[in-house]
Amino acid sequence: MLQRMDEGNGSAPSADDIAKMSFEQALGALESIVQQLERGDVPLDESITLYERGEQLRAACQKRLDTAQARIEKIVTSADGKPSGTAPLDGSN
């Protein structure tokens, strides 16, 4: 039998539960959805629900990656080009 995740229990998936996930948890859930859809043995209605959930997870992961990239870009370098600290994302001190 197929392994189902919590979102397969009939309740509508919410953005709140995704927001509570770590990046790694969200990525794992997304990978599980992709595997289920790639197997092609999921009924159409469930496939649509899984796809929608996958898109929510993808967007959440992308947002976290974008935030992490912005933080990395804020690393301050010294005159010799070596990292010397970080600057706040919002520009305040």
Secondary structure, DSSP 8 states (H G I E B T S, - for coil): -----GGGGSS---HHHHHTS-HHHHHHHHHHHHHHHHHT-S-HHHHHHHHHHHHHHHHHHHHHHHHHHHHHHTEEE-TTSSEEEE--TTS--
